[in-house]
Amino acid sequence: MSERILVAYASRKGSTAGIAQAIGKELIAEGYAVDVSEMKSVSSLSGYNAIVIGAPVYTGKVTGDVVAFVTANKDGLSRLPVAGFVTGIAPVYPKTGQRERVH
């Protein structure tokens, strides 16, 4: 029996969901059993051998769904291998090509 991996994601506009699906397809191609699910619909981590968490970042913070998922599953996540990815947009600067200086 192959290892079972959960790819859990939060997505507002669909970009993170699309990347989660792509990761799921790659893992399946490598022979893993994979479930790709929105975090809100995950009720248990039971039966999974690893977890991938996908999160969008807005104004420098991950969405509340991610915080709720990690908080609710803290014990299970502490016992499993966990990988993660984040999505976001590049900052918008006042003028095209102008970069902000980071202090």
N, C-alpha and C positions, 0 to 999 in steps of 0.2 A: 504494500500500500504506500502511495507517495505521500510526502508531507503536505499538509493542508495549510495554506497561507490566506490570511484575510488582508485585503487591500481596502481599508476604510478611509473615506474621504468626506470632506465638507466642501461644498461648492455653491457659490452664489450665481455665477453667470455661465457655468458649464466648463470653463477651462480646466479646473482641477479635476472634474469628473472625467474629462477626456483623457487627461494624463493618467489617471488611475486606471482607466480601461486599457490604455496602452501598456502600462506596467503589468496588468493582469494577463494580457495576451502574451507578453514576453515570458512571464513565469510559467504559463501553461505550455508554451513552446519548449521550455526547459524540463517539462515533465512533472511540474507541481500541480496539485489540485488547488484551485484558486476561487475565492469568492470576492467579488468586488461589490462593495455596499456603501451606501451613504451612512455616515456615522449615526445619524438619528435612528436608523433602522436596525442597528446592531444591538441585540439584547444580551449576548454572552460571547465570551472569548473561548469557551469550552470547545475542545476539539481542534483548535488551531495550534500549529507548531511555530508560527511566526506571524508577525503583524507588520504591515506597511501603513503608515498614517500619512495622508495627504491633506494639506491645509493651504487655503488662500491667506495672503497677508494683505490687510487693508490698513492704511495709515500706521504701519509699523507693528500691527498686532494681528495675531491669528484670530479667527472668528470664535465666538462663544461656543459653537458646537464642538470645536476641538477641545476647548478647556473642559466642557462638560463630559465629553467622552473619556478623556484622560483621567479626570477626577473619578468618574464612576467605575473605571476599569483599572485603577492604580495597582491593585494587588495582582491581577492577571498580567498586566503589562510588565510588572517587575520580574515575572518568572519566564518571560518569552523574549526571544530576539525581536527587536523592534527597529525598523528602518523608517525614515520619513523623507518627505519632500514638501517644499513650499512653492507656491506660485504667487506672482504679483506683477505689477507693472513698474516700469522704470519711472523714476520721479520726473515730473514736468518742471522744466526750468523756465525762468522768465523769457529768455530769448533762445531760439534754436541754436544749439551748439554751445551755449554758455553752460558752464559747470559750476555748481556750488562748491565752495571750499569746505571740507569737513575738518573740524578742529578736534 
